[in-house]
Amino acid sequence: MKKIIVTTTINPPTRAVELFQAMPDWELVVVGDLKTPAPYRLQRGTYLAPDDQQRYDRALSDAIGWNCIMRRNFGILAAHDMGADVVALVDDDNTPYDHWGTNLMVGREVEVTWYETELPTFDPLGATNHPQLWHRGFPLQLIAHRNYKSKHIRRVQVDFQADLWDGDPDIDAICRMEHAPDCKFDPAGFPIAANKPSPVNSQNTFLLGAMLRDYFLYPHVGRMDDIWAGYYAQSIGHRVAYGRASVRQERNPHDPVKDMRAEYLGYENNLRLVTQLAADSQSIRRFLPQRSIEAWELYRRHFCA
């Protein structure tokens, strides 16, 4: 099985990158940006410099733009070209634990704690020992209505796996400013899944190689790039399960007010988006600017036979 780790960076190789590149059962692809220091050297792995990305697909590169995490799409395409069976999307400030990437659920039928909700979407963080938090991309209008009473054990087929993150977790700017958490998630009760779609990021997430065509980090939608990618993938039938925390995040410097502005598109549209996706997966296009759609179509060309 070919397993490939993909990340983006504007930093010199971090402690996390050093640990990921040392994993003998995985290959590492690091995608650079205009701010990435040069020269960028890995002891073991592939670095895609800006010039490499331009040569690979100039039109896609121009459509995505620079100085954004959506350059990660080039790493996904590289993993596809390398014949990846599993792709792990990680951030360079997420230090992996020893059990990271072991006992993967993707491509398998596994036993999970299965939650039933009547809401249009499910928030996994409310089911943990930090129930005051909510996942980035969960509709704010639904926070007060979360209910985790209906649950049982069930076996599900998993297409992508979202592991959690100790330390500074992936919550939205409003939640972070209110709670400023330093989390240690209790592994009891994991893995979990639900009867409704749920927010998934690209921070510590494992994708089945067969679903890469259906997973695209949308540019020009602020910090909803990965959230909307996950919602879309689920709307066409890909099943997600959440695993116990397998990294600790020491979050790179962020301005929470700037993050909040970048998330506003989601605050305003996430509830409508998940509701409309439940009826028609292609309704995602109603929420995307034309330049995002153009980039998506350029990306999907690389999966044509």
Secondary structure, DSSP 8 states (H G I E B T S, - for coil): --EEEEEE-SSS--HHHHHHHT-TT-EEEEE--TTS-SS---SSSEEE-HHHHHHH-HHHHHHH-SSSGGGHHHHHHHHHHTT-SEEEEE-TTEEE-TTTT-S--TTSEEEEEEE--SSSS--SGGGSS-TT--BTTS-GGGGGG-----EEEEEEE-SEEEEEEEES-SB-HHHHHHH---B----TT-SEEESS-----SSEEEEEGGGGGG----TTSGGGHHHHHHHHHHHTT--EEEEEEEEEE------HHHHHHHHHHHHHHHHHHHHHHHH-GGGGGGGS-HHHHHHHHHHHGGG--
